Amino acid sequence: MRRIVLLVLVTAACGAPTTTTTPPPGAGSTAAYAACMRRQGHPLPEPVDVNNVPADAQAAAAKCRPLLPGGEAERHARPPAEDMAKLRAFAQCMRAHQIQMTDPLPDGNMRMLGRMEHMNREQLNADPAYKAALAACRNRLPEEKEKKR
């Protein structure tokens, strides 16, 4: 199943990155992910929300992602190039409809900017301008794919 997550948190602390050893995907926990992010110089606020990783921490998040529990690591895998092109078209359409957002990050997530930067999903879905833009641009999103079980 395709998941589009809009990142809305933009603050992070900086520090010197370190190397880590990671267990196989699905063998970890959110606490292990948070500890890895701290070692990479990017402490996350509690409770840890893996969907709200600041743009400047994406490289660290990619290194730490295998530490997430089963579904989390899979959910944050990089989308195929074809899906990334569709996500870019979606972001361009949303911007054409006055919704400020980034192009997709390497994991396919996009960040809201401007007045919507700190809105949560519920607030976004209640915003008339966002709802209108989403209705106009939804057809540009990649098709949902069934999750393999």
N, C-alpha and C positions, 0 to 999 in steps of 0.2 A: 504494500500500500504506500503510495506517495504521501509524503508529509512536507508541507511548506510551513516553515516556522519563521516568523518575523522576529528578529532580535531587537530588543528595545533597551537593553542595558548597555551603557557606554563607558562606565568607569572601571578602572583596574589599576592595581599597583604595579610598578615595574621592578624588575630585579634581574639578576644574572641567571640565565638558564643553566640547568644541570641535566645530565643524562639520567635516564631511568631504564630499568628493565621492566618489561610488561608481560603479564601472563597472557594466555590465549584469549581472544575475544569472548566475552560472556563470563569470564571467571572472576571478575572483580566486583566492586561495589562503588556507589556514589562517593563514599568516604575515601576510597583509594584514589578515585579520579580527582577529588578535591585536594588530596595530599600531593598528588603528582603535579597539579596545577600550581600549588604553592611552591614546590621545588623548581618549577619552571619560571617562577617569579610573578605569577598571576594568582594571588589569593582570591577566591570567590566568596561572595557574601553567603551567610547561612540563612535559610536552608539553601543548599546548592541547587541551582536550576541550570542544567546543562544546555538549555535552550537560550540562555542569556549570557553568552560568552562575548565579551567585548571584541571588536574587530581586531585590535592590536594583540589579542591573545589567541587568535585562530590557529597559529602554528603550534603553540603549546597544547591547545585543545586536541589537535590532530594526533600529537604524540601520546596524549593521555587517554584518548578515546577508547583504546582497547581495554582499559581498566573498568569501563562501565559494565553493569550487569547485562546479560544476554541481549535483550531487545534494544537497549539503549545504544550499544556499540553498532548494531546493525542499522538502526534508525539514522545514525549520523554518518553513514558511509557516503562517499562521493557519488553524485548522480552521473549517469552516462552523459557524454558530450551532447547528444541530441536533446536530452532533457535540460541541460544547462542553456542551450540556445533558446529553448522555449521559455525558460525562466527569465532570461535576459529580455526576451520580447514582452513578457508579462510586466517586468519592471518598467520597461520603456513606455508601455501602454498606461500603466498606473501614473507615471510621471506626466504623461500627456493629459491625464485627467486630474492634474494638480495634486497628486499624492506624492509627497517626497519620500523616496526610498532608494536604497543602494541597488546596484546590480547584484546578482547572486554571488555569495562568497563561495569558496571552493566546495563547501559541503552542501551548497544549494540554498542555504538560508539567506534571507535578506533582512536588512535593518531598516526600520522606519526612521525618518529624519523629521526635522521641523517640529510642528506642533504635535505630531503624533508619536514623536520619539519615545516618550515615556508612558504611552498608553498600553494597557494589557489587551489581550485578545477580546475580552468582553467589551471593553470601551471602543476598540476599533470596530467591532461588528455592530455597535450601536451608533456609530458616527455616520450621518447621512452622506457626506461626501465620499467617505471610504466605501460605503455600501454601493453607491452608484458607480464608482470607479471599478470596484471588484466585479460588479455585474457586467460592465462593459468589457473587462479584460480577462475574465475567467476562462474564456475559450482559448486563450494563449498558453494556459498551463499544460504541462505534460499530462497525459492520460494516467489515471490510476492503474496501478499494476497490482495484481493479487499477490499477497505475501505467501512465500513458500513455507509450508509447514513440515 
